[in-house]
Amino acid sequence: MAALVTGGSRGIGKATVLALEKRGCSVTFVYHSNAQAAYELCGQITDSGGKVQALQADISKEEEIQRIVQTAKEKWGKLDYVIHCAGVMKDRAFVDLSSDEWDEILDTNLKSAYLITRYSIPYLMESKCGRIILLSSQAAETGSCNHAHYAAAKAGIRGLAYTLAKELGKYNITVNIVSPGRIRTDMIEERKKGRIEEWMRITPLGRLGEPEEVAEPIAFLCSEGAGYITGANINISGGLLMG
């Protein structure tokens, strides 16, 4: 099986690349700027006999998405799984939020989800067992102070995924959402100072999650055993969100 993973050089994306490779999947992953991290991950996988390629791209650009999808398909001869992990969060109170800042976050988090699925679907149809997994966030349900643009984008991903699940079911393509809570990634590490005690009080499991604890459910959603799961939203938040 062949997978395309965005945001694959670090955090949840990196853990997902490793989880899929461990299951024998050939993986193309996309990174934005950290070439050293991408190089090291490729080395780790190839040294263990795995199949991987890394592609640099700005996923907010349509021509870049077209290129990476086409390259991924040409590399492995097919495309079975698309996992969209890439995203960006920037802090800005809504009253100070410029239209340029709004567009940047919506383009990187939501428009990119539209583009990656739009250009991948023809190849997933050929696969006859395609899987799409889009990452949303707890912020889509709870909101997040100083992150209206991010929360709106992540909520939009849910609407997109639910619609795609209905439209693509006839092609045996499943579409699901994974919504992480506070996971130990660069994004959270940058924002936990002075807030970690508060976060732990409202999280029943009382700790941050690990990227691998998100990656393993993603890998399961790609498996044959998840073939009858579509249109689902899986909260991985230590109980912060329930239902």
C-alpha positions in Angstrom: 0.0 0.0 0.0 1.1 3.6 -0.7 0.5 6.6 1.5 0.8 10.4 1.2 1.3 12.2 4.5 1.5 16.0 4.8 3.4 17.6 7.7 5.4 14.4 7.9 8.8 15.6 9.2 7.8 16.2 12.8 5.1 15.7 15.5 2.0 13.8 14.6 2.9 13.6 11.0 6.3 12.0 11.7 4.7 9.5 14.0 2.2 8.7 11.4 4.8 8.1 8.7 6.6 5.7 11.1 3.4 3.9 12.1 2.5 3.3 8.4 6.0 2.2 7.4 6.0 -0.2 10.3 2.9 -1.8 8.7 4.7 -2.2 5.4 3.4 0.9 3.7 5.4 2.8 1.1 5.2 6.4 2.2 5.6 9.8 0.6 5.7 12.6 3.2 5.6 16.4 2.7 7.5 18.9 4.7 7.6 22.7 4.5 11.0 23.9 5.7 12.8 21.5 8.0 14.9 19.7 5.4 17.3 18.3 8.0 14.4 16.6 9.9 13.1 15.2 6.7 16.5 13.8 5.7 16.9 12.2 9.1 13.5 10.5 9.0 14.2 9.2 5.5 17.5 7.8 6.7 15.8 6.1 9.7 13.3 4.4 7.5 15.6 3.3 4.7 18.1 2.0 7.1 15.5 -0.4 8.4 14.5 -1.5 4.9 11.5 0.7 4.5 10.3 2.6 1.4 10.0 6.4 1.7 10.4 9.7 -0.1 10.3 13.2 1.2 8.9 16.2 -0.8 9.3 19.9 0.0 6.2 21.9 -0.7 4.0 24.9 0.4 0.7 23.1 0.8 -1.3 26.4 0.5 -0.3 26.5 -3.2 -2.4 24.6 -5.7 0.4 23.9 -8.1 2.5 22.5 -5.2 -0.3 20.1 -4.2 -0.7 19.0 -7.8 3.0 18.3 -8.0 3.3 16.3 -4.8 0.2 14.2 -5.5 1.5 13.3 -9.0 5.0 12.6 -7.7 3.7 10.3 -4.9 1.6 8.4 -7.4 4.4 8.0 -9.9 6.9 6.9 -7.2 4.9 4.0 -6.0 2.6 3.4 -9.0 -0.5 4.0 -6.9 -2.0 5.9 -4.0 -4.1 4.3 -1.3 -4.0 6.5 1.7 -4.0 10.3 2.1 -3.4 11.7 5.6 -3.4 15.4 6.0 -1.5 16.3 9.2 0.1 19.6 8.2 -1.2 22.8 9.8 -0.1 26.0 11.5 -1.4 28.0 14.5 -0.6 31.7 15.1 -1.7 33.7 18.1 -3.9 36.8 17.4 -6.9 38.2 19.2 -9.8 38.4 16.9 -10.1 42.2 17.2 -6.5 42.5 15.9 -6.8 39.8 13.3 -6.0 41.1 9.8 -7.6 39.7 6.6 -4.1 38.6 5.5 -3.5 36.6 8.7 -7.0 35.1 8.4 -6.2 34.0 4.8 -2.9 32.6 5.7 -4.3 30.3 8.4 -7.3 29.3 6.3 -5.2 28.6 3.3 -2.7 26.5 5.2 -5.1 24.5 7.3 -8.4 24.3 5.3 -7.7 25.2 1.6 -4.8 22.7 1.7 -7.3 20.0 2.8 -9.5 20.7 -0.1 -6.6 20.7 -2.5 -4.9 17.5 -1.3 -8.2 15.6 -1.4 -9.3 17.1 -4.7 -6.1 16.0 -6.5 -5.8 12.6 -4.8 -9.4 11.4 -5.3 -8.9 10.1 -8.9 -6.0 7.9 -7.7 -7.9 6.7 -4.7 -10.7 5.7 -7.0 -8.3 3.5 -8.8 -7.2 1.9 -5.6 -10.7 0.7 -4.8 -9.9 0.8 -1.1 -8.9 4.4 -0.6 -8.6 6.1 2.8 -8.6 9.8 3.6 -7.9 11.0 7.1 -8.0 14.7 7.9 -6.8 16.2 11.2 -9.1 18.6 12.9 -8.7 19.8 16.5 -10.5 20.2 19.8 -10.6 23.9 19.0 -13.2 23.1 16.3 -15.7 22.3 19.1 -14.5 24.4 22.1 -13.1 27.5 20.3 -9.7 28.8 21.4 -8.9 32.3 22.6 -6.6 34.1 20.1 -7.1 31.4 17.5 -10.4 32.2 15.8 -8.8 31.6 12.3 -7.4 28.3 13.4 -10.6 27.1 15.1 -12.6 28.1 12.0 -10.3 26.2 9.7 -10.4 23.1 11.8 -14.2 23.3 12.0 -14.3 23.6 8.2 -12.3 20.4 7.9 -15.1 18.5 9.6 -17.7 19.8 7.2 -15.5 18.9 4.3 -14.8 15.4 5.6 -18.4 14.6 6.3 -19.4 15.7 2.8 -16.6 13.7 1.2 -17.6 10.6 3.2 -21.1 10.8 1.7 -19.9 11.5 -1.9 -17.0 8.9 -2.0 -18.6 5.9 -0.3 -19.7 4.5 -3.6 -16.1 4.3 -4.7 -15.2 2.4 -1.5 -13.2 5.4 -0.2 -13.6 6.1 3.5 -13.1 9.6 4.9 -12.5 10.1 8.6 -11.4 12.8 11.0 -9.0 12.6 13.9 -9.2 15.5 16.4 -6.2 15.7 18.7 -6.3 17.5 22.0 -3.1 18.7 23.6 -0.4 16.5 22.2 3.3 16.9 22.9 4.2 18.7 19.7 6.1 21.9 18.9 2.8 23.7 18.6 1.8 22.8 22.2 5.3 23.2 23.7 5.4 26.8 22.5 2.1 27.6 24.3 2.2 25.6 27.5 4.2 28.0 29.6 2.0 29.2 32.5 -1.0 27.1 31.3 0.1 23.5 31.8 -1.4 23.2 35.3 -4.8 24.5 34.1 -4.7 22.2 31.1 -4.0 19.1 33.3 -6.9 20.0 35.7 -9.4 19.9 32.9 -8.0 16.8 31.2 -9.2 13.6 32.9 -6.1 11.6 32.1 -4.0 14.4 33.6 -1.2 14.5 31.0 -0.3 15.6 27.5 -0.7 13.0 24.7 2.1 11.7 22.7 2.3 11.9 18.9 2.3 8.1 18.7 -1.0 8.0 20.5 -2.5 9.8 17.6 -0.6 8.0 14.9 -1.7 4.6 15.9 -5.5 5.3 15.5 -4.7 7.0 12.1 -2.9 3.8 11.0 -5.9 1.7 12.2 -8.2 3.9 10.1 -6.1 2.9 7.1 -6.3 -0.8 7.8 -8.7 -3.4 6.4 -10.3 -3.7 9.8 -11.5 -0.1 9.5 -13.2 -0.7 6.2 -16.7 0.1 7.5 -15.8 3.3 9.4 -16.4 6.4 7.4 -17.6 9.9 8.5 -16.3 9.3 12.0 -14.6 11.9 14.2 -12.2 10.4 16.7 -11.3 12.6 19.6 -7.8 11.8 21.0 -7.7 14.2 23.9 -7.3 12.3 27.2 -11.0 12.9 27.9 -10.9 16.7 27.4 -13.5 16.1 24.7 -16.0 13.2 25.0 -18.6 11.7 22.6 
